[in-house]
Amino acid sequence: MMQFLLLFSRQGKLRLQKWYEAHTDKAKKKITRELITTILARKPKMCSFLEWKDLKIVYKRYASLYFCCAIEPDDNELLTLEIIHRYVELLDKYFGSVCELDIIFNFEKAYFMLDELLLGGEVQETSKKNVLKAIAAQDLLQEESEEPKSILEEMGLTG
């Protein structure tokens, strides 16, 4: 099971974090700081897997963003790399060549996609098409709720 997922830039700025195990805020900050420092210090040709405390860390760099997952020691690293890649593919498909700014300004969409893909640290949906359908439905709901309504419509007095 995945313990947490972190997205951070080459400069070490945290862009997205999802925790599937309970930790205090202080512990989360410490873990995040340690992992970002460790991963950024590694050379590009080094292995994308490392053992850290009692977890395995799997990370992958896409453009200027690092996607980092912590998994249990008996979990499959290659499967985790595939999950990271699937998430990046979803982001790419939705944003059209995703970049760091897309994550910064549309972080709620990035979280929503992650929640459609993973639930409780386990893969929930493997189909990109189904995830993108759910996101499109959410976008439609959001657009409908943002449309201006008259006071009579809000009160339910118009037909």
GROMACS elastic network, one bead per residue, 0.5 to 0.9 nm:
[ bonds ]
;  ai    aj funct       b0    kb
    1    20     6  0.87524   500
    1    70     6  0.87529   500
    1    71     6  0.58981   500
    1    72     6  0.61260   500
    1    75     6  0.68389   500
    1   120     6  0.81546   500
    1   121     6  0.54489   500
    1   122     6  0.58950   500
    2     5     6  0.76332   500
    2    19     6  0.87134   500
    2    20     6  0.69330   500
    2    21     6  0.86538   500
    2    69     6  0.68392   500
    2    70     6  0.58472   500
    2    72     6  0.68058   500
    2    75     6  0.84036   500
    2    80     6  0.83302   500
    2   120     6  0.79542   500
    2   122     6  0.65753   500
    3    18     6  0.86793   500
    3    19     6  0.62856   500
    3    20     6  0.50643   500
    3    21     6  0.55877   500
    3    55     6  0.86292   500
    3    69     6  0.73875   500
    3    70     6  0.53575   500
    3    71     6  0.55974   500
    3    72     6  0.73475   500
    3   120     6  0.86913   500
    3   121     6  0.62878   500
    4    17     6  0.73434   500
    4    18     6  0.54968   500
    4    20     6  0.54648   500
    4    21     6  0.71232   500
    4    68     6  0.82548   500
    4    69     6  0.57702   500
    4    70     6  0.55277   500
    4    71     6  0.76387   500
    4   121     6  0.72794   500
    5    16     6  0.80350   500
    5    17     6  0.56914   500
    5    18     6  0.51801   500
    5    19     6  0.65583   500
    5    20     6  0.84156   500
    5    67     6  0.72286   500
    5    68     6  0.56096   500
    5    70     6  0.66336   500
    5   121     6  0.88497   500
    6    14     6  0.73018   500
    6    15     6  0.77136   500
    6    16     6  0.58243   500
    6    18     6  0.65809   500
    6    19     6  0.85713   500
    6    32     6  0.78034   500
    6    36     6  0.89935   500
    6    66     6  0.78995   500
    6    67     6  0.59489   500
    6    68     6  0.50447   500
    6    69     6  0.64125   500
    6    70     6  0.87642   500
    7    13     6  0.86237   500
    7    14     6  0.60744   500
    7    15     6  0.53923   500
    7    17     6  0.62787   500
    7    65     6  0.66019   500
    7    66     6  0.55701   500
    7    68     6  0.62754   500
    7    69     6  0.89076   500
    8    11     6  0.79425   500
    8    12     6  0.58949   500
    8    13     6  0.53419   500
    8    15     6  0.51214   500
    8    16     6  0.69629   500
    8    17     6  0.87134   500
    8    36     6  0.75804   500
    8    64     6  0.84714   500
    8    65     6  0.55974   500
    8    66     6  0.52913   500
    8    67     6  0.68733   500
    8    68     6  0.82101   500
    9    12     6  0.52099   500
    9    13     6  0.52730   500
    9    14     6  0.66295   500
    9    15     6  0.71105   500
    9    64     6  0.56921   500
    9    66     6  0.60706   500
    9   100     6  0.76599   500
   10    13     6  0.74723   500
   10    40     6  0.70197   500
   10    61     6  0.89246   500
   10    64     6  0.56888   500
   10    65     6  0.62883   500
   10    66     6  0.71609   500
   11    40     6  0.84021   500
   11    64     6  0.87211   500
   12    33     6  0.85410   500
   12    36     6  0.61370   500
   12    37     6  0.74831   500
   12    40     6  0.74834   500
   13    36     6  0.86475   500
   14    17     6  0.74667   500
   14    32     6  0.82092   500
   14    36     6  0.85214   500
   15    65     6  0.86960   500
   15   100     6  0.80991   500
   15   103     6  0.70195   500
   15   104     6  0.65961   500
   15   107     6  0.81719   500
   16   103     6  0.78645   500
   16   104     6  0.85193   500
   16   107     6  0.73831   500
   16   110     6  0.82649   500
   16   111     6  0.78886   500
   17   111     6  0.87451   500
   18   111     6  0.81716   500
   18   114     6  0.86533   500
   19    22     6  0.70769   500
   19    23     6  0.81358   500
   19    28     6  0.87327   500
   19   120     6  0.87513   500
   19   121     6  0.82261   500
   20   119     6  0.85851   500
   20   120     6  0.56247   500
   20   121     6  0.55916   500
   21   120     6  0.85264   500
   21   121     6  0.85854   500
   23    26     6  0.80528   500
   23    27     6  0.59815   500
   23    28     6  0.61278   500
   24    27     6  0.51222   500
   24    28     6  0.61930   500
   24    29     6  0.86786   500
   25    28     6  0.50245   500
   25    29     6  0.62125   500
   25    30     6  0.86199   500
   26    29     6  0.52452   500
   26    30     6  0.62674   500
   26    31     6  0.86809   500
   27    30     6  0.50521   500
   27    31     6  0.60428   500
   27    32     6  0.84244   500
   28    31     6  0.51550   500
   28    32     6  0.59571   500
   28    33     6  0.84500   500
   29    32     6  0.50945   500
   29    33     6  0.59878   500
   29    34     6  0.85083   500
   30    33     6  0.51766   500
   30    34     6  0.60967   500
   30    35     6  0.85516   500
   31    34     6  0.52351   500
   31    35     6  0.60845   500
   31    36     6  0.84855   500
   32    35     6  0.53038   500
   32    36     6  0.59980   500
   32    37     6  0.84563   500
   33    36     6  0.53500   500
   33    37     6  0.61300   500
   33    38     6  0.85540   500
   34    37     6  0.52992   500
   34    38     6  0.60950   500
   34    39     6  0.86343   500
   35    39     6  0.59600   500
   35    40     6  0.83445   500
   35    52     6  0.86398   500
   35    57     6  0.87292   500
   35    68     6  0.86467   500
   36    39     6  0.53088   500
   36    40     6  0.59526   500
   36    41     6  0.84278   500
   36    68     6  0.88924   500
   37    40     6  0.53743   500
   37    41     6  0.61576   500
   37    42     6  0.89307   500
   38    41     6  0.53305   500
   38    42     6  0.67030   500
   39    42     6  0.53396   500
   39    43     6  0.86155   500
   39    48     6  0.89532   500
   39    59     6  0.81065   500
   39    66     6  0.87484   500
   39    68     6  0.88282   500
   40    43     6  0.79506   500
   40    66     6  0.89324   500
   42    45     6  0.84233   500
   42    46     6  0.66759   500
   42    47     6  0.89327   500
   43    46     6  0.54906   500
   43    47     6  0.88577   500
   44    47     6  0.83040   500
   44    48     6  0.89346   500
   44    61     6  0.89138   500
   45    48     6  0.87137   500
   46    49     6  0.87104   500
   47    50     6  0.75355   500
   48    57     6  0.79890   500
   48    58     6  0.57521   500
   48    59     6  0.53571   500
   48    60     6  0.63479   500
   48    81     6  0.88072   500
   49    56     6  0.69142   500
   49    57     6  0.55812   500
   49    59     6  0.66520   500
   49    77     6  0.71888   500
   50    55     6  0.86306   500
   50    56     6  0.58030   500
   50    57     6  0.51692   500
   50    58     6  0.67274   500
   50    59     6  0.87545   500
   51    54     6  0.73479   500
   51    55     6  0.60458   500
   51    57     6  0.60612   500
   51    58     6  0.89295   500
   51    73     6  0.82756   500
   52    55     6  0.53775   500
   52    56     6  0.59042   500
   52    57     6  0.65602   500
   52    70     6  0.87709   500
   53    56     6  0.80638   500
   54    72     6  0.75585   500
   54    73     6  0.70161   500
   55    70     6  0.62353   500
   55    71     6  0.57909   500
   55    72     6  0.51566   500
   55    73     6  0.54816   500
   56    69     6  0.82675   500
   56    70     6  0.56727   500
   56    71     6  0.52425   500
   56    72     6  0.60520   500
   56    73     6  0.55939   500
   56    74     6  0.86967   500
   56    75     6  0.82807   500
   56    77     6  0.79599   500
   57    68     6  0.69223   500
   57    69     6  0.57241   500
   57    71     6  0.63345   500
   57    72     6  0.87937   500
   57    77     6  0.83485   500
   58    67     6  0.83183   500
   58    68     6  0.57873   500
   58    69     6  0.52260   500
   58    70     6  0.63461   500
   58    71     6  0.75945   500
   58    77     6  0.64450   500
   58    78     6  0.86384   500
   58    80     6  0.69110   500
   58    81     6  0.67956   500
   59    66     6  0.67452   500
   59    67     6  0.54214   500
   59    69     6  0.61388   500
   59    70     6  0.86309   500
   59    80     6  0.87971   500
   59    81     6  0.72933   500
   59    84     6  0.81689   500
   60    65     6  0.84561   500
   60    66     6  0.57145   500
   60    67     6  0.53655   500
   60    68     6  0.66251   500
   60    81     6  0.73427   500
   60    84     6  0.76212   500
   60    85     6  0.84731   500
   61    64     6  0.70962   500
   61    65     6  0.57226   500
   61    67     6  0.62282   500
   61    68     6  0.86301   500
   62    65     6  0.54038   500
   62    66     6  0.62696   500
   62    67     6  0.76705   500
   62    88     6  0.81803   500
   63    66     6  0.81438   500
   63    99     6  0.77913   500
   63   100     6  0.87348   500
   64    99     6  0.78120   500
   64   100     6  0.70167   500
   65    99     6  0.81442   500
   65   100     6  0.67658   500
   67    84     6  0.68383   500
   67    88     6  0.88919   500
   68    84     6  0.81908   500
   69    80     6  0.75203   500
   69    81     6  0.87243   500
   69    84     6  0.81317   500
   71    74     6  0.81695   500
   71    75     6  0.62706   500
   71    76     6  0.83408   500
   71    77     6  0.80235   500
   71    80     6  0.80335   500
   71   121     6  0.89226   500
   72    75     6  0.54671   500
   72    76     6  0.87657   500
   73    76     6  0.83686   500
   75    79     6  0.82903   500
   75    80     6  0.82289   500
   76    79     6  0.53971   500
   76    80     6  0.64765   500
   76    81     6  0.89162   500
   77    80     6  0.50380   500
   77    81     6  0.62735   500
   77    82     6  0.86653   500
   78    82     6  0.62198   500
   78    83     6  0.86776   500
   79    83     6  0.62686   500
   79    84     6  0.87171   500
   80    84     6  0.62663   500
   80    85     6  0.85597   500
   81    84     6  0.50869   500
   81    85     6  0.61609   500
   81    86     6  0.86079   500
   82    86     6  0.60526   500
   82    87     6  0.85875   500
   83    86     6  0.50053   500
   83    87     6  0.62177   500
   83    88     6  0.86496   500
   83   117     6  0.86281   500
   83   118     6  0.89299   500
   83   123     6  0.78832   500
   83   126     6  0.89392   500
   84    87     6  0.51625   500
   84    88     6  0.63003   500
   84    89     6  0.86739   500
   85    88     6  0.50467   500
   85    89     6  0.61211   500
   85    90     6  0.86348   500
   86    89     6  0.50031   500
   86    90     6  0.62378   500
   86    91     6  0.86794   500
   86   117     6  0.86387   500
   86   126     6  0.83440   500
   86   128     6  0.77816   500
   87    90     6  0.50940   500
   87    91     6  0.62538   500
   87    92     6  0.85839   500
   87   113     6  0.77386   500
   87   114     6  0.69787   500
   87   117     6  0.74138   500
   87   128     6  0.89499   500
   88    91     6  0.50341   500
   88    92     6  0.60298   500
   88    93     6  0.85024   500
   88    98     6  0.80381   500
   89    93     6  0.60311   500
   89    94     6  0.85450   500
   89    97     6  0.89482   500
   89    98     6  0.89741   500
   89   128     6  0.82549   500
   90    93     6  0.51040   500
   90    94     6  0.61215   500
   90    95     6  0.84967   500
   90   113     6  0.74859   500
   90   128     6  0.65358   500
   90   131     6  0.79727   500
   90   132     6  0.73731   500
   91    94     6  0.52096   500
   91    95     6  0.59103   500
   91    96     6  0.77042   500
   91    97     6  0.76934   500
   91    98     6  0.59312   500
   91   103     6  0.88965   500
   91   110     6  0.71535   500
   91   113     6  0.77233   500
   92    95     6  0.53585   500
   92    96     6  0.50105   500
   92    99     6  0.84711   500
   93    96     6  0.52780   500
   93    97     6  0.70234   500
   93    98     6  0.80091   500
   93   132     6  0.83712   500
   94    97     6  0.82332   500
   94    98     6  0.79413   500
   94   132     6  0.73959   500
   94   135     6  0.87255   500
   95    98     6  0.52778   500
   95    99     6  0.83346   500
   95   102     6  0.71347   500
   98   101     6  0.81625   500
   98   102     6  0.61670   500
   98   103     6  0.77940   500
   99   102     6  0.54136   500
   99   103     6  0.69009   500
  100   103     6  0.52741   500
  100   104     6  0.63126   500
  100   105     6  0.88112   500
  101   105     6  0.60100   500
  101   106     6  0.80966   500
  102   105     6  0.54369   500
  102   106     6  0.56093   500
  102   107     6  0.75326   500
  102   110     6  0.86562   500
  103   106     6  0.52539   500
  103   108     6  0.84575   500
  103   109     6  0.81448   500
  103   110     6  0.63825   500
  104   107     6  0.55590   500
  105   108     6  0.84798   500
  106   109     6  0.54803   500
  106   110     6  0.65997   500
  106   111     6  0.89211   500
  107   111     6  0.61575   500
  107   112     6  0.84979   500
  108   111     6  0.50836   500
  108   112     6  0.60517   500
  108   113     6  0.86215   500
  109   113     6  0.61270   500
  109   114     6  0.85298   500
  109   135     6  0.79640   500
  110   113     6  0.52053   500
  110   114     6  0.62338   500
  110   115     6  0.86565   500
  111   114     6  0.50096   500
  111   115     6  0.60954   500
  111   116     6  0.86083   500
  112   115     6  0.50304   500
  112   116     6  0.62171   500
  112   117     6  0.86548   500
  112   135     6  0.75042   500
  113   116     6  0.50747   500
  113   117     6  0.62128   500
  113   118     6  0.85593   500
  113   131     6  0.70173   500
  113   132     6  0.80227   500
  113   134     6  0.87043   500
  113   135     6  0.69829   500
  114   117     6  0.50592   500
  114   118     6  0.58383   500
  114   119     6  0.83636   500
  115   118     6  0.52154   500
  115   119     6  0.60135   500
  115   120     6  0.87690   500
  115   124     6  0.84617   500
  116   119     6  0.72571   500
  116   123     6  0.89308   500
  116   124     6  0.69006   500
  116   125     6  0.67195   500
  116   130     6  0.89514   500
  116   131     6  0.59842   500
  116   132     6  0.89738   500
  116   134     6  0.76963   500
  116   135     6  0.83339   500
  117   122     6  0.85511   500
  117   123     6  0.60221   500
  117   124     6  0.54446   500
  117   125     6  0.51325   500
  117   126     6  0.69845   500
  117   127     6  0.86469   500
  117   128     6  0.85646   500
  117   131     6  0.68214   500
  118   121     6  0.58750   500
  118   122     6  0.53843   500
  118   125     6  0.70731   500
  119   122     6  0.53852   500
  119   123     6  0.63071   500
  119   124     6  0.55817   500
  119   125     6  0.88486   500
  120   123     6  0.83377   500
  120   124     6  0.87142   500
  121   124     6  0.88759   500
  123   126     6  0.70007   500
  125   128     6  0.78382   500
  125   130     6  0.75135   500
  125   131     6  0.70091   500
  126   129     6  0.89108   500
  126   130     6  0.82137   500
  126   131     6  0.81918   500
  127   130     6  0.53427   500
  127   131     6  0.64626   500
  127   132     6  0.87256   500
  128   131     6  0.51646   500
  128   132     6  0.60999   500
  128   133     6  0.85284   500
  129   132     6  0.51991   500
  129   133     6  0.61182   500
  129   134     6  0.87372   500
  130   133     6  0.50034   500
  130   134     6  0.62897   500
  130   135     6  0.86748   500
  131   134     6  0.51998   500
  131   135     6  0.63201   500
  131   136     6  0.86981   500
  132   136     6  0.60754   500
  132   137     6  0.85606   500
  133   136     6  0.50414   500
  133   137     6  0.61728   500
  133   138     6  0.85929   500
  134   137     6  0.50871   500
  134   138     6  0.62026   500
  134   139     6  0.86480   500
  135   139     6  0.61259   500
  135   140     6  0.85949   500
  136   140     6  0.62031   500
  136   141     6  0.86944   500
  137   140     6  0.50696   500
  137   141     6  0.63070   500
  137   142     6  0.86496   500
  138   141     6  0.50974   500
  138   142     6  0.61534   500
  138   143     6  0.86186   500
  139   142     6  0.50368   500
  139   143     6  0.61203   500
  139   144     6  0.86109   500
  140   143     6  0.51166   500
  140   144     6  0.61990   500
  140   145     6  0.86555   500
  141   144     6  0.51509   500
  141   145     6  0.62220   500
  141   146     6  0.86860   500
  142   145     6  0.51736   500
  142   146     6  0.62533   500
  142   147     6  0.89046   500
  143   146     6  0.51444   500
  143   147     6  0.64507   500
  144   147     6  0.54399   500
  144   148     6  0.88767   500
  145   148     6  0.81040   500
  146   149     6  0.88075   500
  149   152     6  0.80375   500
  149   153     6  0.60094   500
  149   154     6  0.64337   500
  150   153     6  0.52516   500
  150   154     6  0.63942   500
  150   155     6  0.87794   500
  151   154     6  0.51333   500
  151   155     6  0.63037   500
  151   156     6  0.87011   500
  151   157     6  0.87996   500
  152   155     6  0.51395   500
  152   156     6  0.62228   500
  152   157     6  0.52222   500
  152   158     6  0.61658   500
  153   157     6  0.58604   500
  153   158     6  0.55158   500
  153   159     6  0.83519   500
  154   157     6  0.77071   500
  154   158     6  0.87853   500
  155   158     6  0.81954   500
  156   159     6  0.78378   500
